[in-house]
Amino acid sequence: MVCFSGCPGGCREDRTPNWVTCAWPAEYQSVKKYQWEECLLPYWEDAGKRAQNHGVRVAIEMHPGFSVYNTETMLRLHEVSDAVGANFDPSHLFWQGAEAVRELGSIIYYVHAKDCQINRGNTGRAGVLDTKLLDNVRDRAWVFRTIGYGHDAKTWKDIVSALQEIGYDKTLSIEHEDALMSVDEGVRKAAAFLKDIIIKEEACEAWWLA
């Protein structure tokens, strides 16, 4: 099952998420402590036990705006249960400059095949924490793209190779969120691109439209 970690508010009275992205002011440390120790860890410890009892594995998609958004936070959440692992989606990590495959290793339970194009001209003005709508391709610092339109074949060969190194030999799920292509065009191009670089045919059990 693929889902997100959730992102609690900053205190019990909050009714909206509070995604902490910097260390200062010092109040942010209290927010993170509350979110993790009083909300996230107890919730996922219980959910992990229930998932394990039913033979279910939960793959957390590391996503900006949620408490689990990179390798470090994913590893912390995994400590609550072996049933709670990662959905590896490179598109959410490229713009952060984050690495993930080898460090996450065997806790990668599912993989999304989606790319991210970084507009260096716009990052010079806005940085990478960009809140403009995703369909505003021209002005955003980064946008989701069909694989191959953000990073080259060498990058994706390295990703597929790293997945094989850690023993992942399951589905590569094509997720289409490319504002510049129709769903049909994006999925077909992504499938053709992946088939051309996969080292072993069995590395991809099925193609899914996420």
N, C-alpha and C positions, 0 to 999 in steps of 0.2 A: 504494500500500500504506500503510495507516494503522497506526502502532505508537507505542510510547513510547521515550523516549531511554534509559531505564535509569537506575539510580542506584547507583553503586559503593559499597562500604564505605569506611570512613575510612582504611584502609591495606591493604596486601597480605594481611594475616592475617585481615581481617574477612570474614565469610560472610553478613552481612546488610546491607541498604542503610543509608546514613547521609545523610539529607536535611538539609543545613545551611540554617537559616533565620535566622541572626543572625551578626553580625560578631565577637562576643566570647563566650567567651575566645579568645585569639589562636590556639589550636590549630585552630580552625575554618578559618582561612586556609590552613593546611597541608593540611587535609582537602580543601578545594576545589581547591587546586593539584594534589594527587594525582589527584583524581577527573577533572578536566578534561584535564590534560596527559599523564597516564599511562594513562588508561582511555578516557574518552569521545572525545576528539579522534582518537586513533589508530584506535579501533574504527570510528567513523563515517566517517573518511577512507577506510578500506579498504572498508567497506560501501557508501559512496557511489560509489566507483569501480566496484564490481561491479554496483550498480544501474544506473549510467549505461551500462555496457557492454551491459546487457540491455534498455535502453530503459524502465527502471522508475523511477518517482518515489516517494520515501518521504515520507509526510506524518506528521510528529511531532506527537502530541497533547500540548499543553502542560498538564501535570497535576501537582497537588501530590503530593509524595512522590518525584518524579523530578527529575533534574538540570535538565531543560528544563521549566519551569513558567510562564514569562512571556515577553513580547516580547524582553526583553534577552537571556535565555539562548537563545531560539530563534534570534535573529540571530547569536549567537556560534557556534552549532552549524552553521548554514547555511554559514558560511565554508569548511567542509571540502569542500563539493560542491554544485553546482547541483541535483543529484538529491535532496538532502535539504532539504525545506521544511516547511511547517506544516500541521497539521490544526487549523483554527480552531474551537474549541468555546467559545462565550461563557460557558457555565456554570462553567468552571474559572477564568475571569478576573473575572467579576462580583464575587465575594466578596473578591478581592484588590484591587479598585479599579483594575484594569489596563485600559489601552487597547491595541488591537492592530491593527485592520484596516488603517488607512492606513499605519502604520509598517512592517508586514510586507509590504504591497503584493503584488507579483507572486509572492512565495514562498508564498502561501496556495494549497495544492494541493487542499484538500478542506475541507468545512465541515460541522460537526455542528449541528443545530438543537435545542438543549436549553437550558433556562432554570435559573435558580438563585434561590431565595427567601431573603432574608437576614432573620433574626429579630433585630431591633434590641434587643429585651429581653434575649435570650441573649448577644448580642455584648458587651453591657455587663458580663456576668459572665465569659464565657469567651474573649472576643476572637474572631478568625476562624480561628485555628489550632485547629480542633476535632477531637478524635480519637474522639468518640462515634460509635457505629455509625450508618450512614446512615438506617436505618429508625426511628431514635429522633427522629422529626420534631418532637415537642413540645419537646425539650430542646436540640437542636442549634442552633448559631449560624447555620447555613445548610444548606439542603437542595436537592437537584435537583428541579426541577419541569418539567412540560409547559410549553412556551413560552406566554407570556401569563399564567401563574400566578406568575411571579416579577417580570417586568418588563412594562410596558405596550406597547401597539401602537406608540406613538411611538418607544420605544427600539428595537424590532425593525425599524421602518421605516428608522430611521437606520442600523442594521446592514446591512440589505439594500441601501440606497442607497450606503453606503460600499463594499460589495463590488462593486457595479456601477461605481463610480468607479475602482476599481483594475483593472477588467477581468475580474473573476471572474464568469463566466456559466455556471456548471456546477451540479452537484448540491448541494441542501441536504438533508442526510441526517438524518432524524428519529431521534434517539436517545432511547429511553424509559428513564428511571431514576426515575420519579416514584412514591414509596412510597404516595401517596394515590390512585392511579388504576391500573386494570388496563391491560395493554398495549394492548388494543383501544381503550379509551376514550382513553388518552393519545395514541395515534398519530392517531386520528380528529380529536381536538380540535386537535392540533398542525397537521395538514394543512389543516384548515379555517381556522385562524388565519393560516397562512402564505399560503394562496391569496388571502386577503383583503387582504394588504399587499404582495405582490410587485408591483413596478412593471411588469415585462415578463414575460409568460408564459414566454418562453424562458429566464428567469433560473433556472428550476428544471427540469432535464432529466427527473428521475425522483424518486419518493419511495421511500426505502429505510428499512426498519426495521433500525437498527444493533444 
